[in-house]
Amino acid sequence: MTPAFEQLQQVITSRRSCKPSSMNGKIIPDEQITALLELANWAPNHGRTEPWRFFVYGGAALQDFCLQHATLYQENTLPESFNPAKFNNLLNQYTTVSHIIAVVMKRTQPTGIPILEEYAATAAAIQNMLLGAEALGIQALWSTGGMTHQPAMKALLGLGEADETLALLHLGYSDTPPTEGIRKIPLAEKISWKK
């Protein structure tokens, strides 16, 4: 194998999700956030539609977003289902994370490209950011919790009817060592060689 492959292999196999509660509040330099977004912009996509869009929250805007997210959860949850701990978690994430990036699939109209391919392209953009974060020593969580997939989040972000929020990407640093990686199903059971 080449050194480039081995370096890429190390980044991919070392990447782990890190919950915001395990992050320490240290701020990521803006130029590193920009570098991650540049990696995302090189994701593969059919028809060069480049469907990914990013709403980057840091500093005071991050605190405002956390308040808005928590408020959306409270306003759109039945009283019997409302969880105060979840509300407080959403409200206070700005104290531990450096940035939250809302990653959106912006549907190109009109297009003959299947929407599944637009989702896949946007997911590939997210993966590029996650791998870039690992290479920079930045912790990340691809979150779909809270109100991520709800109409209220689409409204907050000003999205069109065909657009979708795929992730709230939490970025920061952690003092906690990453966990050991595991895969539950052996790779051999996932492969059918045809020769």
RODREN-214391 format. One line per 5 residues: their letters; for each residue x, y, z of C-alpha. Coordinates in nm, 4 decimals. Layout:
A) X,Y,Z; ...
END
This chain:
MTPAF) 0.0000,0.0000,0.0000; 0.1087,0.3581,-0.0566; 0.1838,0.6056,0.2248; -0.1153,0.8148,0.1112; -0.3466,0.5125,0.1422
EQLQQ) -0.2063,0.4248,0.4842; -0.2563,0.7830,0.6062; -0.6138,0.7866,0.4763; -0.6781,0.4449,0.6304; -0.5551,0.5739,0.9675
VITSR) -0.7861,0.8773,0.9516; -1.0897,0.6690,0.8520; -1.0411,0.3940,1.1099; -0.9583,0.6409,1.3908; -1.2668,0.8600,1.3405
RSCKP) -1.5161,0.8433,1.6278; -1.8280,1.0339,1.7222; -1.7964,1.2586,2.0263; -2.1028,1.3799,2.2126; -2.1245,1.7522,2.2893
SSMNG) -2.1275,1.6726,2.6623; -1.7730,1.5342,2.6198; -1.6448,1.8478,2.4479; -1.4569,2.1120,2.6465; -1.5644,2.4454,2.4949
KIIPD) -1.2303,2.5265,2.3303; -1.2851,2.7257,2.0099; -1.1793,2.5953,1.6675; -1.0038,2.8576,1.4508; -1.2252,2.9873,1.1698
EQITA) -0.9676,2.8902,0.9073; -1.0005,2.5254,1.0124; -1.3802,2.5415,0.9857; -1.3360,2.6917,0.6371; -1.0924,2.4129,0.5454
LLELA) -1.3512,2.1506,0.6484; -1.6159,2.3220,0.4361; -1.3758,2.3210,0.1420; -1.3356,1.9443,0.1812; -1.7136,1.9072,0.1906
NWAPN) -1.7408,2.1008,-0.1335; -1.5402,1.8283,-0.3123; -1.7938,1.5530,-0.2448; -1.9059,1.3479,-0.5450; -2.2423,1.4455,-0.6933
HGRTE) -2.4449,1.3531,-0.9976; -2.4935,1.6218,-1.2606; -2.2772,1.8704,-1.0691; -2.5792,1.9843,-0.8711; -2.3670,2.0368,-0.5555
PWRFF) -2.6777,2.0131,-0.3330; -2.5039,2.0745,0.0007; -2.5557,2.3982,0.1920; -2.4099,2.4936,0.5304; -2.5329,2.7173,0.8110
VYGGA) -2.2323,2.7721,1.0392; -2.3006,2.8797,1.3979; -2.0224,2.9982,1.6265; -1.9812,3.2573,1.9011; -2.2951,3.4532,1.9896
ALQDF) -2.4792,3.3039,1.6887; -2.4185,2.9563,1.8333; -2.5795,3.0553,2.1627; -2.8764,3.2037,1.9736; -2.9133,2.8876,1.7629
CLQHA) -2.9120,2.6664,2.0744; -3.1862,2.8817,2.2276; -3.3893,2.8646,1.9062; -3.3415,2.4877,1.8795; -3.4486,2.4297,2.2402
TLYQE) -3.7482,2.6589,2.1922; -3.8521,2.4701,1.8774; -3.8350,2.1457,2.0733; -4.0506,2.2896,2.3531; -4.3072,2.4423,2.1167
NTLPE) -4.3407,2.1307,1.9007; -4.3499,1.8610,2.1688; -4.6645,1.7445,2.3442; -4.6528,1.8191,2.7190; -4.6647,1.4482,2.8067
SFNPA) -4.3623,1.3823,2.5809; -4.1587,1.6889,2.6807; -3.8248,1.5979,2.8405; -3.6718,1.8812,3.0510; -3.3263,1.7184,3.0344
KFNNL) -3.3388,1.7136,2.6536; -3.4522,2.0777,2.6503; -3.1615,2.1800,2.8768; -2.9155,1.9770,2.6683; -3.0229,2.1537,2.3485
LNQYT) -3.0239,2.4915,2.5229; -2.6746,2.4618,2.6711; -2.4745,2.2905,2.3956; -2.3028,2.6198,2.3159; -2.1097,2.5885,2.6439
TVSHI) -1.9159,2.2811,2.5265; -1.9134,2.2837,2.1442; -1.7168,2.5281,1.9318; -1.9465,2.5286,1.6283; -2.2647,2.3690,1.5032
IAVVM) -2.3047,2.3373,1.1285; -2.6531,2.2672,0.9962; -2.5986,2.0676,0.6773; -2.8801,2.0929,0.4269; -2.9658,1.9144,0.1038
KRTQP) -3.0839,2.1944,-0.1275; -3.2911,2.0338,-0.4002; -3.2039,2.1590,-0.7475; -3.5192,2.2422,-0.9422; -3.6020,2.1335,-1.1999
TGIPI) -3.3836,1.8259,-1.2208; -3.4089,1.4700,-1.3388; -3.1623,1.3562,-1.0742; -3.3254,1.1275,-0.8156; -3.3557,1.2828,-0.4714
LEEYA) -3.1780,0.9819,-0.3218; -2.8650,1.0849,-0.5110; -2.8909,1.4376,-0.3728; -2.9118,1.2931,-0.0196; -2.6133,1.0693,-0.0906
ATAAA) -2.4057,1.3593,-0.2239; -2.4827,1.5691,0.0835; -2.4002,1.2758,0.3115; -2.0678,1.2391,0.1284; -1.9990,1.6084,0.1965
IQNML) -2.0638,1.5453,0.5669; -1.8276,1.2458,0.5655; -1.5563,1.4591,0.4047; -1.5919,1.7062,0.6941; -1.5846,1.4297,0.9553
LGAEA) -1.2642,1.2858,0.8108; -1.1080,1.6303,0.7845; -1.1999,1.6977,1.1471; -1.0308,1.3728,1.2531; -0.7159,1.4688,1.0631
LGIQA) -0.7117,1.8072,1.2428; -0.7711,1.6611,1.5898; -1.1230,1.8061,1.6041; -1.4009,1.6035,1.7647; -1.7327,1.5780,1.5830
LWSTG) -2.0837,1.4414,1.6116; -2.3167,1.3921,1.3160; -2.6396,1.4580,1.5030; -2.9910,1.3992,1.3752; -3.1470,1.4555,1.7165
GMTHQ) -3.3664,1.7291,1.8500; -3.5631,1.8979,1.5743; -3.3161,1.8214,1.2925; -3.5634,1.6486,1.0589; -3.8763,1.8378,1.1652
PAMKA) -4.0657,2.0999,0.9606; -3.9950,2.3568,1.2335; -3.6192,2.3297,1.1668; -3.6799,2.3712,0.7934; -3.8762,2.6866,0.8698
LLGLG) -3.6046,2.8179,1.1027; -3.3434,2.7722,0.8296; -3.5693,2.9162,0.5602; -3.5646,2.5996,0.3494; -3.7855,2.5173,0.0551
EADET) -4.0379,2.2353,0.0629; -3.8077,1.9926,-0.1214; -3.4997,2.0774,0.0890; -3.3960,1.8692,0.3907; -3.1704,1.9092,0.6930
LALLH) -2.9412,1.6066,0.7049; -2.7307,1.6907,1.0077; -2.6462,1.9221,1.2889; -2.2717,1.8720,1.2895; -2.1289,1.9462,1.6360
LGYSD) -1.7595,2.0343,1.6337; -1.5205,2.0933,1.9200; -1.2378,1.9512,2.1252; -1.2398,1.6944,2.4027; -1.0121,1.6006,2.6894
TPPTE) -1.1521,1.2467,2.6867; -0.9624,0.9872,2.4790; -1.1682,0.8354,2.1957; -1.3229,0.4945,2.2470; -1.1997,0.1792,2.0755
GIRKI) -1.3665,0.1256,1.7411; -1.5807,-0.1816,1.6814; -1.7787,-0.3349,1.3997; -2.0462,-0.5869,1.5034; -2.0734,-0.7732,1.1747
PLAEK) -1.7562,-0.9241,1.0249; -1.6655,-0.7731,0.6887; -1.6683,-1.1173,0.5243; -2.0401,-1.1437,0.5978; -2.1036,-0.8194,0.4074
ISWKK) -1.9209,-0.9144,0.0876; -2.0197,-1.1395,-0.2004; -1.7216,-1.1779,-0.4371; -1.8203,-1.2435,-0.7981; -1.5310,-1.3635,-1.0184
END
